[in-house]
Amino acid sequence: MVLLAHVVGALFGLLAIILGAFGAHALKKNFSEAQLKSFETGVKYQMYHAILLIILGFNLNLESLLEKNMIYCFIIGTFLFSFSIYGLTFRASKGKKWKFLGPVTPIGGLFLVAGWAMLLYSFIRNLI
């Protein structure tokens, strides 16, 4: 599980840098300011959670069911949240919509919230 957290964290980080640079340079011409801001939100959340996955991989055993589920929530949530934003903004820049992606973003957000709630619970549990 540690290897999964590290590999996916590094992959998410790599892609966040590439997509962030792409957004800052190539997309400025095609995206509205609101679309660019949404795209940047996806990149930021992806990078935050890439770093988190790597840190958790170094600091937790990731062997308990709680820790495994937390990692899965962060991976799935980041993918659904950030990549649905990328899809929505790319399609919107072409004047088209992928309506099916609209609900995907908040579902990804719920996975992220669940992951953070599990992390908080694991900290509180260790205090008691």
N, CA, C and O atoms as a GROMACS GRO file, in nm:
protein
  512
    1MET      N    1   0.083  -0.119   0.000
    1MET     CA    2   0.000   0.000   0.000
    1MET      C    3   0.087   0.126   0.000
    1MET      O    4   0.053   0.226  -0.062
    2VAL      N    5   0.202   0.120   0.071
    2VAL     CA    6   0.293   0.234   0.073
    2VAL      C    7   0.342   0.264  -0.069
    2VAL      O    8   0.347   0.380  -0.111
    3LEU      N    9   0.377   0.158  -0.142
    3LEU     CA   10   0.424   0.177  -0.278
    3LEU      C   11   0.315   0.241  -0.365
    3LEU      O   12   0.344   0.329  -0.446
    4LEU      N   13   0.191   0.198  -0.349
    4LEU     CA   14   0.080   0.257  -0.424
    4LEU      C   15   0.068   0.405  -0.394
    4LEU      O   16   0.054   0.486  -0.485
    5ALA      N   17   0.073   0.442  -0.267
    5ALA     CA   18   0.062   0.582  -0.228
    5ALA      C   19   0.177   0.663  -0.289
    5ALA      O   20   0.155   0.774  -0.338
    6HIS      N   21   0.297   0.609  -0.286
    6HIS     CA   22   0.412   0.680  -0.341
    6HIS      C   23   0.405   0.693  -0.493
    6HIS      O   24   0.430   0.800  -0.548
    7VAL      N   25   0.372   0.584  -0.560
    7VAL     CA   26   0.367   0.587  -0.707
    7VAL      C   27   0.256   0.679  -0.756
    7VAL      O   28   0.279   0.761  -0.845
    8VAL      N   29   0.138   0.665  -0.700
    8VAL     CA   30   0.026   0.750  -0.744
    8VAL      C   31   0.052   0.896  -0.705
    8VAL      O   32   0.022   0.987  -0.781
    9GLY      N   33   0.108   0.917  -0.586
    9GLY     CA   34   0.142   1.053  -0.545
    9GLY      C   35   0.241   1.117  -0.640
    9GLY      O   36   0.225   1.232  -0.679
   10ALA      N   37   0.344   1.042  -0.678
   10ALA     CA   38   0.444   1.095  -0.771
   10ALA      C   39   0.382   1.118  -0.910
   10ALA      O   40   0.412   1.218  -0.975
   11LEU      N   41   0.296   1.028  -0.954
   11LEU     CA   42   0.229   1.044  -1.083
   11LEU      C   43   0.138   1.166  -1.082
   11LEU      O   44   0.140   1.247  -1.175
   12PHE      N   45   0.057   1.180  -0.976
   12PHE     CA   46  -0.029   1.298  -0.965
   12PHE      C   47   0.054   1.427  -0.963
   12PHE      O   48   0.016   1.526  -1.026
   13GLY      N   49   0.166   1.425  -0.891
   13GLY     CA   50   0.252   1.543  -0.886
   13GLY      C   51   0.310   1.576  -1.022
   13GLY      O   52   0.309   1.692  -1.063
   14LEU      N   53   0.359   1.476  -1.091
   14LEU     CA   54   0.414   1.494  -1.225
   14LEU      C   55   0.309   1.554  -1.319
   14LEU      O   56   0.336   1.651  -1.389
   15LEU      N   57   0.190   1.494  -1.319
   15LEU     CA   58   0.083   1.543  -1.406
   15LEU      C   59   0.037   1.682  -1.367
   15LEU      O   60   0.001   1.762  -1.454
   16ALA      N   61   0.038   1.714  -1.238
   16ALA     CA   62  -0.001   1.848  -1.194
   16ALA      C   63   0.096   1.953  -1.247
   16ALA      O   64   0.053   2.060  -1.290
   17ILE      N   65   0.224   1.923  -1.245
   17ILE     CA   66   0.323   2.017  -1.299
   17ILE      C   67   0.304   2.035  -1.449
   17ILE      O   68   0.304   2.147  -1.499
   18ILE      N   69   0.287   1.924  -1.521
   18ILE     CA   70   0.268   1.931  -1.666
   18ILE      C   71   0.140   2.005  -1.701
   18ILE      O   72   0.141   2.095  -1.786
   19LEU      N   73   0.030   1.969  -1.636
   19LEU     CA   74  -0.098   2.034  -1.665
   19LEU      C   75  -0.099   2.180  -1.621
   19LEU      O   76  -0.158   2.265  -1.688
   20GLY      N   77  -0.032   2.209  -1.509
   20GLY     CA   78  -0.024   2.348  -1.464
   20GLY      C   79   0.052   2.434  -1.563
   20GLY      O   80   0.010   2.546  -1.593
   21ALA      N   81   0.163   2.384  -1.614
   21ALA     CA   82   0.241   2.458  -1.714
   21ALA      C   83   0.162   2.473  -1.844
   21ALA      O   84   0.161   2.579  -1.906
   22PHE      N   85   0.095   2.365  -1.882
   22PHE     CA   86   0.011   2.367  -2.003
   22PHE      C   87  -0.100   2.471  -1.987
   22PHE      O   88  -0.129   2.547  -2.080
   23GLY      N   89  -0.161   2.472  -1.869
   23GLY     CA   90  -0.268   2.569  -1.844
   23GLY      C   91  -0.219   2.712  -1.843
   23GLY      O   92  -0.285   2.802  -1.895
   24ALA      N   93  -0.103   2.733  -1.785
   24ALA     CA   94  -0.048   2.869  -1.774
   24ALA      C   95  -0.006   2.924  -1.909
   24ALA      O   96  -0.007   3.046  -1.929
   25HIS      N   97   0.031   2.838  -2.002
   25HIS     CA   98   0.083   2.886  -2.129
   25HIS      C   99  -0.011   2.860  -2.246
   25HIS      O  100  -0.056   2.955  -2.311
   26ALA      N  101  -0.042   2.737  -2.273
   26ALA     CA  102  -0.118   2.702  -2.394
   26ALA      C  103  -0.267   2.732  -2.382
   26ALA      O  104  -0.331   2.769  -2.480
   27LEU      N  105  -0.322   2.715  -2.263
   27LEU     CA  106  -0.467   2.729  -2.250
   27LEU      C  107  -0.514   2.873  -2.235
   27LEU      O  108  -0.633   2.901  -2.254
   28LYS      N  109  -0.425   2.963  -2.201
   28LYS     CA  110  -0.465   3.103  -2.184
   28LYS      C  111  -0.532   3.158  -2.309
   28LYS      O  112  -0.619   3.245  -2.301
   29LYS      N  113  -0.491   3.108  -2.423
   29LYS     CA  114  -0.546   3.157  -2.550
   29LYS      C  115  -0.688   3.108  -2.574
   29LYS      O  116  -0.768   3.177  -2.637
   30ASN      N  117  -0.720   2.988  -2.524
   30ASN     CA  118  -0.848   2.925  -2.555
   30ASN      C  119  -0.949   2.928  -2.441
   30ASN      O  120  -1.068   2.909  -2.464
   31PHE      N  121  -0.903   2.951  -2.320
   31PHE     CA  122  -0.991   2.945  -2.203
   31PHE      C  123  -1.032   3.086  -2.160
   31PHE      O  124  -0.954   3.181  -2.170
   32SER      N  125  -1.155   3.096  -2.113
   32SER     CA  126  -1.197   3.220  -2.048
   32SER      C  127  -1.127   3.229  -1.913
   32SER      O  128  -1.066   3.132  -1.868
   33GLU      N  129  -1.135   3.344  -1.849
   33GLU     CA  130  -1.072   3.357  -1.718
   33GLU      C  131  -1.134   3.261  -1.616
   33GLU      O  132  -1.064   3.204  -1.533
   34ALA      N  133  -1.266   3.244  -1.622
   34ALA     CA  134  -1.336   3.153  -1.530
   34ALA      C  135  -1.294   3.008  -1.556
   34ALA      O  136  -1.274   2.931  -1.462
   35GLN      N  137  -1.280   2.970  -1.683
   35GLN     CA  138  -1.237   2.834  -1.716
   35GLN      C  139  -1.094   2.810  -1.670
   35GLN      O  140  -1.062   2.703  -1.619
   36LEU      N  141  -1.008   2.909  -1.688
   36LEU     CA  142  -0.869   2.895  -1.645
   36LEU      C  143  -0.861   2.883  -1.493
   36LEU      O  144  -0.780   2.805  -1.441
   37LYS      N  145  -0.944   2.958  -1.423
   37LYS     CA  146  -0.946   2.950  -1.276
   37LYS      C  147  -0.993   2.812  -1.231
   37LYS      O  148  -0.938   2.756  -1.136
   38SER      N  149  -1.094   2.758  -1.296
   38SER     CA  150  -1.142   2.623  -1.263
   38SER      C  151  -1.034   2.520  -1.289
   38SER      O  152  -1.010   2.431  -1.207
   39PHE      N  153  -0.968   2.532  -1.403
   39PHE     CA  154  -0.860   2.440  -1.437
   39PHE      C  155  -0.750   2.446  -1.331
   39PHE      O  156  -0.699   2.342  -1.288
   40GLU      N  157  -0.713   2.566  -1.290
   40GLU     CA  158  -0.610   2.584  -1.188
   40GLU      C  159  -0.652   2.523  -1.054
   40GLU      O  160  -0.568   2.471  -0.981
   41THR      N  161  -0.781   2.528  -1.022
   41THR     CA  162  -0.831   2.464  -0.900
   41THR      C  163  -0.807   2.313  -0.907
   41THR      O  164  -0.763   2.253  -0.809
   42GLY      N  165  -0.836   2.253  -1.021
   42GLY     CA  166  -0.810   2.110  -1.038
   42GLY      C  167  -0.663   2.077  -1.019
   42GLY      O  168  -0.629   1.978  -0.954
   43VAL      N  169  -0.575   2.161  -1.076
   43VAL     CA  170  -0.430   2.138  -1.064
   43VAL      C  171  -0.386   2.152  -0.918
   43VAL      O  172  -0.308   2.070  -0.869
   44LYS      N  173  -0.434   2.254  -0.849
   44LYS     CA  174  -0.396   2.276  -0.709
   44LYS      C  175  -0.437   2.157  -0.622
   44LYS      O  176  -0.356   2.105  -0.545
   45TYR      N  177  -0.563   2.115  -0.634
   45TYR     CA  178  -0.610   2.003  -0.553
   45TYR      C  179  -0.534   1.875  -0.586
   45TYR      O  180  -0.505   1.795  -0.497
   46GLN      N  181  -0.501   1.858  -0.712
   46GLN     CA  182  -0.423   1.740  -0.752
   46GLN      C  183  -0.285   1.744  -0.686
   46GLN      O  184  -0.239   1.642  -0.634
   47MET      N  185  -0.220   1.859  -0.687
   47MET     CA  186  -0.087   1.870  -0.628
   47MET      C  187  -0.093   1.854  -0.476
   47MET      O  188  -0.008   1.787  -0.417
   48TYR      N  189  -0.192   1.916  -0.412
   48TYR     CA  190  -0.204   1.903  -0.266
   48TYR      C  191  -0.212   1.756  -0.227
   48TYR      O  192  -0.147   1.711  -0.133
   49HIS      N  193  -0.294   1.682  -0.301
   49HIS     CA  194  -0.316   1.542  -0.264
   49HIS      C  195  -0.202   1.452  -0.310
   49HIS      O  196  -0.181   1.345  -0.253
   50ALA      N  197  -0.129   1.493  -0.413
   50ALA     CA  198  -0.007   1.420  -0.450
   50ALA      C  199   0.093   1.426  -0.336
   50ALA      O  200   0.151   1.324  -0.297
   51ILE      N  201   0.113   1.545  -0.283
   51ILE     CA  202   0.206   1.563  -0.171
   51ILE      C  203   0.158   1.485  -0.049
   51ILE      O  204   0.236   1.420   0.020
   52LEU      N  205   0.027   1.493  -0.022
   52LEU     CA  206  -0.030   1.422   0.092
   52LEU      C  207  -0.007   1.271   0.081
   52LEU      O  208   0.031   1.206   0.179
   53LEU      N  209  -0.030   1.215  -0.037
   53LEU     CA  210  -0.010   1.070  -0.055
   53LEU      C  211   0.134   1.031  -0.027
   53LEU      O  212   0.160   0.928   0.037
   54ILE      N  213   0.228   1.110  -0.073
   54ILE     CA  214   0.369   1.078  -0.050
   54ILE      C  215   0.402   1.089   0.098
   54ILE      O  216   0.471   1.002   0.153
   55ILE      N  217   0.354   1.194   0.163
   55ILE     CA  218   0.380   1.211   0.307
   55ILE      C  219   0.319   1.098   0.388
   55ILE      O  220   0.383   1.043   0.477
   56LEU      N  221   0.195   1.061   0.357
   56LEU     CA  222   0.130   0.952   0.430
   56LEU      C  223   0.203   0.820   0.408
   56LEU      O  224   0.215   0.739   0.499
   57GLY      N  225   0.252   0.800   0.287
   57GLY     CA  226   0.328   0.678   0.260
   57GLY      C  227   0.454   0.667   0.343
   57GLY      O  228   0.495   0.558   0.380
   58PHE      N  229   0.515   0.780   0.372
   58PHE     CA  230   0.636   0.780   0.454
   58PHE      C  231   0.606   0.773   0.604
   58PHE      O  232   0.689   0.725   0.681
   59ASN      N  233   0.490   0.820   0.646
   59ASN     CA  234   0.463   0.836   0.789
   59ASN      C  235   0.366   0.735   0.850
   59ASN      O  236   0.356   0.726   0.972
   60LEU      N  237   0.294   0.661   0.768
   60LEU     CA  238   0.200   0.562   0.820
   60LEU      C  239   0.236   0.425   0.764
   60LEU      O  240   0.298   0.415   0.658
   61ASN      N  241   0.197   0.321   0.835
   61ASN     CA  242   0.221   0.185   0.786
   61ASN      C  243   0.132   0.152   0.666
   61ASN      O  244   0.169   0.072   0.580
   62LEU      N  245   0.014   0.214   0.663
   62LEU     CA  246  -0.085   0.189   0.559
   62LEU      C  247  -0.124   0.043   0.551
   62LEU      O  248  -0.146  -0.012   0.442
   63GLU      N  249  -0.131  -0.020   0.667
   63GLU     CA  250  -0.170  -0.161   0.673
   63GLU      C  251  -0.309  -0.182   0.730
   63GLU      O  252  -0.373  -0.282   0.700
   64SER      N  253  -0.357  -0.089   0.810
   64SER     CA  254  -0.491  -0.105   0.867
   64SER      C  255  -0.596  -0.074   0.760
   64SER      O  256  -0.568  -0.005   0.662
   65LEU      N  257  -0.716  -0.126   0.780
   65LEU     CA  258  -0.825  -0.103   0.686
   65LEU      C  259  -0.855   0.047   0.676
   65LEU      O  260  -0.881   0.098   0.567
   66LEU      N  261  -0.851   0.116   0.788
   66LEU     CA  262  -0.875   0.261   0.788
   66LEU      C  263  -0.774   0.332   0.699
   66LEU      O  264  -0.811   0.415   0.616
   67GLU      N  265  -0.647   0.300   0.717
   67GLU     CA  266  -0.542   0.366   0.639
   67GLU      C  267  -0.551   0.331   0.491
   67GLU      O  268  -0.530   0.418   0.405
   68LYS      N  269  -0.582   0.207   0.459
   68LYS     CA  270  -0.598   0.167   0.319
   68LYS      C  271  -0.714   0.241   0.254
   68LYS      O  272  -0.703   0.294   0.144
   69ASN      N  273  -0.827   0.245   0.326
   69ASN     CA  274  -0.944   0.315   0.272
   69ASN      C  275  -0.917   0.464   0.255
   69ASN      O  276  -0.964   0.526   0.159
   70MET      N  277  -0.842   0.521   0.347
   70MET     CA  278  -0.806   0.662   0.338
   70MET      C  279  -0.726   0.688   0.210
   70MET      O  280  -0.754   0.783   0.136
   71ILE      N  281  -0.628   0.603   0.183
   71ILE     CA  282  -0.547   0.619   0.062
   71ILE      C  283  -0.633   0.604  -0.062
   71ILE      O  284  -0.620   0.683  -0.156
   72TYR      N  285  -0.720   0.503  -0.064
   72TYR     CA  286  -0.810   0.486  -0.178
   72TYR      C  287  -0.899   0.608  -0.197
   72TYR      O  288  -0.922   0.652  -0.310
   73CYS      N  289  -0.950   0.664  -0.088
   73CYS     CA  290  -1.034   0.784  -0.098
   73CYS      C  291  -0.957   0.901  -0.159
   73CYS      O  292  -1.009   0.973  -0.243
   74PHE      N  293  -0.833   0.918  -0.116
   74PHE     CA  294  -0.753   1.028  -0.171
   74PHE      C  295  -0.722   1.005  -0.319
   74PHE      O  296  -0.724   1.100  -0.398
   75ILE      N  297  -0.692   0.883  -0.357
   75ILE     CA  298  -0.661   0.854  -0.497
   75ILE      C  299  -0.785   0.871  -0.585
   75ILE      O  300  -0.781   0.943  -0.685
   76ILE      N  301  -0.893   0.805  -0.547
   76ILE     CA  302  -1.016   0.812  -0.626
   76ILE      C  303  -1.071   0.955  -0.627
   76ILE      O  304  -1.112   1.006  -0.731
   77GLY      N  305  -1.072   1.018  -0.510
   77GLY     CA  306  -1.124   1.154  -0.500
   77GLY      C  307  -1.046   1.252  -0.585
   77GLY      O  308  -1.106   1.336  -0.653
   78THR      N  309  -0.914   1.243  -0.582
   78THR     CA  310  -0.832   1.333  -0.662
   78THR      C  311  -0.857   1.311  -0.810
   78THR      O  312  -0.872   1.406  -0.887
   79PHE      N  313  -0.861   1.184  -0.849
   79PHE     CA  314  -0.886   1.155  -0.991
   79PHE      C  315  -1.022   1.209  -1.035
   79PHE      O  316  -1.030   1.280  -1.135
   80LEU      N  317  -1.127   1.177  -0.961
   80LEU     CA  318  -1.261   1.221  -1.000
   80LEU      C  319  -1.274   1.373  -0.996
   80LEU      O  320  -1.329   1.434  -1.087
   81PHE      N  321  -1.222   1.434  -0.890
   81PHE     CA  322  -1.236   1.579  -0.873
   81PHE      C  323  -1.157   1.654  -0.981
   81PHE      O  324  -1.214   1.730  -1.059
   82SER      N  325  -1.028   1.633  -0.984
   82SER     CA  326  -0.944   1.712  -1.073
   82SER      C  327  -0.966   1.680  -1.221
   82SER      O  328  -0.978   1.771  -1.303
   83PHE      N  329  -0.972   1.552  -1.254
   83PHE     CA  330  -0.983   1.517  -1.395
   83PHE      C  331  -1.121   1.549  -1.453
   83PHE      O  332  -1.133   1.573  -1.573
   84SER      N  333  -1.224   1.549  -1.370
   84SER     CA  334  -1.355   1.593  -1.420
   84SER      C  335  -1.353   1.744  -1.447
   84SER      O  336  -1.415   1.790  -1.543
   85ILE      N  337  -1.282   1.820  -1.364
   85ILE     CA  338  -1.269   1.964  -1.390
   85ILE      C  339  -1.194   1.986  -1.521
   85ILE      O  340  -1.232   2.073  -1.600
   86TYR      N  341  -1.088   1.909  -1.546
   86TYR     CA  342  -1.015   1.924  -1.671
   86TYR      C  343  -1.108   1.896  -1.790
   86TYR      O  344  -1.109   1.972  -1.887
   87GLY      N  345  -1.184   1.789  -1.782
   87GLY     CA  346  -1.277   1.755  -1.890
   87GLY      C  347  -1.382   1.861  -1.911
   87GLY      O  348  -1.414   1.898  -2.024
   88LEU      N  349  -1.438   1.911  -1.800
   88LEU     CA  350  -1.541   2.014  -1.811
   88LEU      C  351  -1.486   2.142  -1.872
   88LEU      O  352  -1.551   2.203  -1.957
   89THR      N  353  -1.368   2.183  -1.832
   89THR     CA  354  -1.313   2.309  -1.885
   89THR      C  355  -1.269   2.293  -2.030
   89THR      O  356  -1.287   2.386  -2.110
   90PHE      N  357  -1.212   2.179  -2.067
   90PHE     CA  358  -1.173   2.159  -2.208
   90PHE      C  359  -1.295   2.161  -2.298
   90PHE      O  360  -1.294   2.226  -2.403
   91ARG      N  361  -1.398   2.091  -2.257
   91ARG     CA  362  -1.520   2.088  -2.340
   91ARG      C  363  -1.588   2.224  -2.345
   91ARG      O  364  -1.636   2.266  -2.451
   92ALA      N  365  -1.591   2.294  -2.233
   92ALA     CA  366  -1.654   2.427  -2.230
   92ALA      C  367  -1.579   2.524  -2.320
   92ALA      O  368  -1.640   2.611  -2.380
   93SER      N  369  -1.447   2.510  -2.330
   93SER     CA  370  -1.369   2.600  -2.415
   93SER      C  371  -1.401   2.578  -2.563
   93SER      O  372  -1.377   2.665  -2.647
   94LYS      N  373  -1.456   2.462  -2.594
   94LYS     CA  374  -1.497   2.432  -2.732
   94LYS      C  375  -1.645   2.462  -2.754
   94LYS      O  376  -1.699   2.436  -2.861
   95GLY      N  377  -1.710   2.518  -2.652
   95GLY     CA  378  -1.852   2.550  -2.661
   95GLY      C  379  -1.942   2.430  -2.645
   95GLY      O  380  -2.060   2.435  -2.680
   96LYS      N  381  -1.890   2.323  -2.592
   96LYS     CA  382  -1.967   2.200  -2.572
   96LYS      C  383  -1.964   2.163  -2.425
   96LYS      O  384  -1.879   2.210  -2.349
   97LYS      N  385  -2.057   2.077  -2.386
   97LYS     CA  386  -2.062   2.033  -2.246
   97LYS      C  387  -2.071   1.882  -2.240
   97LYS      O  388  -2.137   1.817  -2.321
   98TRP      N  389  -2.002   1.828  -2.141
   98TRP     CA  390  -2.019   1.689  -2.105
   98TRP      C  391  -2.098   1.689  -1.975
   98TRP      O  392  -2.042   1.695  -1.866
   99LYS      N  393  -2.229   1.682  -1.989
   99LYS     CA  394  -2.316   1.693  -1.871
   99LYS      C  395  -2.291   1.583  -1.769
   99LYS      O  396  -2.310   1.604  -1.649
  100PHE      N  397  -2.248   1.466  -1.814
  100PHE     CA  398  -2.225   1.356  -1.721
  100PHE      C  399  -2.111   1.387  -1.624
  100PHE      O  400  -2.105   1.327  -1.516
  101LEU      N  401  -2.021   1.479  -1.660
  101LEU     CA  402  -1.909   1.512  -1.571
  101LEU      C  403  -1.950   1.607  -1.458
  101LEU      O  404  -1.881   1.615  -1.357
  102GLY      N  405  -2.060   1.678  -1.475
  102GLY     CA  406  -2.105   1.773  -1.373
  102GLY      C  407  -2.114   1.712  -1.234
  102GLY      O  408  -2.060   1.769  -1.139
  103PRO      N  409  -2.181   1.597  -1.218
  103PRO     CA  410  -2.190   1.537  -1.085
  103PRO      C  411  -2.063   1.464  -1.040
  103PRO      O  412  -2.050   1.431  -0.922
  104VAL      N  413  -1.970   1.439  -1.131
  104VAL     CA  414  -1.849   1.365  -1.095
  104VAL      C  415  -1.761   1.448  -1.002
  104VAL      O  416  -1.700   1.395  -0.909
  105THR      N  417  -1.753   1.578  -1.028
  105THR     CA  418  -1.667   1.665  -0.947
  105THR      C  419  -1.705   1.662  -0.799
  105THR      O  420  -1.618   1.639  -0.715
  106PRO      N  421  -1.833   1.683  -0.764
  106PRO     CA  422  -1.866   1.676  -0.621
  106PRO      C  423  -1.853   1.536  -0.561
  106PRO      O  424  -1.827   1.523  -0.442
  107ILE      N  425  -1.869   1.432  -0.642
  107ILE     CA  426  -1.847   1.297  -0.591
  107ILE      C  427  -1.699   1.281  -0.555
  107ILE      O  428  -1.666   1.226  -0.451
  108GLY      N  429  -1.612   1.331  -0.642
  108GLY     CA  430  -1.469   1.331  -0.610
  108GLY      C  431  -1.441   1.409  -0.484
  108GLY      O  432  -1.360   1.368  -0.401
  109GLY      N  433  -1.508   1.523  -0.470
  109GLY     CA  434  -1.492   1.604  -0.350
  109GLY      C  435  -1.535   1.529  -0.225
  109GLY      O  436  -1.473   1.542  -0.119
  110LEU      N  437  -1.641   1.451  -0.236
  110LEU     CA  438  -1.687   1.371  -0.121
  110LEU      C  439  -1.584   1.264  -0.083
  110LEU      O  440  -1.563   1.238   0.035
  111PHE      N  441  -1.523   1.204  -0.182
  111PHE     CA  442  -1.416   1.108  -0.153
  111PHE      C  443  -1.300   1.177  -0.079
  111PHE      O  444  -1.244   1.121   0.015
  112LEU      N  445  -1.266   1.299  -0.123
  112LEU     CA  446  -1.158   1.373  -0.056
  112LEU      C  447  -1.197   1.407   0.087
  112LEU      O  448  -1.115   1.395   0.178
  113VAL      N  449  -1.320   1.450   0.107
  113VAL     CA  450  -1.368   1.480   0.243
  113VAL      C  451  -1.361   1.354   0.329
  113VAL      O  452  -1.319   1.359   0.444
  114ALA      N  453  -1.403   1.242   0.272
  114ALA     CA  454  -1.399   1.116   0.348
  114ALA      C  455  -1.255   1.080   0.385
  114ALA      O  456  -1.229   1.035   0.497
  115GLY      N  457  -1.163   1.098   0.292
  115GLY     CA  458  -1.022   1.070   0.321
  115GLY      C  459  -0.969   1.158   0.433
  115GLY      O  460  -0.900   1.109   0.523
  116TRP      N  461  -1.001   1.286   0.428
  116TRP     CA  462  -0.956   1.377   0.534
  116TRP      C  463  -1.023   1.344   0.667
  116TRP      O  464  -0.960   1.354   0.772
  117ALA      N  465  -1.150   1.305   0.664
  117ALA     CA  466  -1.219   1.265   0.788
  117ALA      C  467  -1.154   1.142   0.848
  117ALA      O  468  -1.138   1.133   0.970
  118MET      N  469  -1.115   1.046   0.764
  118MET     CA  470  -1.047   0.927   0.815
  118MET      C  471  -0.911   0.962   0.873
  118MET      O  472  -0.870   0.906   0.974
  119LEU      N  473  -0.841   1.055   0.810
  119LEU     CA  474  -0.712   1.098   0.862
  119LEU      C  475  -0.729   1.164   0.998
  119LEU      O  476  -0.654   1.136   1.092
  120LEU      N  477  -0.828   1.252   1.010
  120LEU     CA  478  -0.857   1.317   1.138
  120LEU      C  479  -0.892   1.213   1.244
  120LEU      O  480  -0.842   1.220   1.356
  121TYR      N  481  -0.978   1.117   1.208
  121TYR     CA  482  -1.016   1.012   1.301
  121TYR      C  483  -0.893   0.933   1.348
  121TYR      O  484  -0.882   0.900   1.467
  122SER      N  485  -0.802   0.903   1.256
  122SER     CA  486  -0.683   0.826   1.295
  122SER      C  487  -0.596   0.904   1.392
  122SER      O  488  -0.535   0.846   1.482
  123PHE      N  489  -0.590   1.035   1.375
  123PHE     CA  490  -0.513   1.118   1.469
  123PHE      C  491  -0.580   1.123   1.606
  123PHE      O  492  -0.514   1.108   1.708
  124ILE      N  493  -0.712   1.144   1.606
  124ILE     CA  494  -0.785   1.151   1.733
  124ILE      C  495  -0.780   1.018   1.806
  124ILE      O  496  -0.763   1.013   1.928
  125ARG      N  497  -0.794   0.909   1.731
  125ARG     CA  498  -0.789   0.775   1.790
  125ARG      C  499  -0.655   0.752   1.859
  125ARG      O  500  -0.649   0.687   1.964
  126ASN      N  501  -0.548   0.802   1.802
  126ASN     CA  502  -0.416   0.785   1.861
  126ASN      C  503  -0.396   0.872   1.986
  126ASN      O  504  -0.311   0.843   2.069
  127LEU      N  505  -0.475   0.979   1.998
  127LEU     CA  506  -0.466   1.065   2.116
  127LEU      C  507  -0.535   1.004   2.236
  127LEU      O  508  -0.495   1.028   2.350
  128ILE      N  509  -0.638   0.927   2.210
  128ILE     CA  510  -0.721   0.873   2.319
  128ILE      C  511  -0.663   0.745   2.374
  128ILE      O  512  -0.720   0.686   2.466
   0.00000   0.00000   0.00000
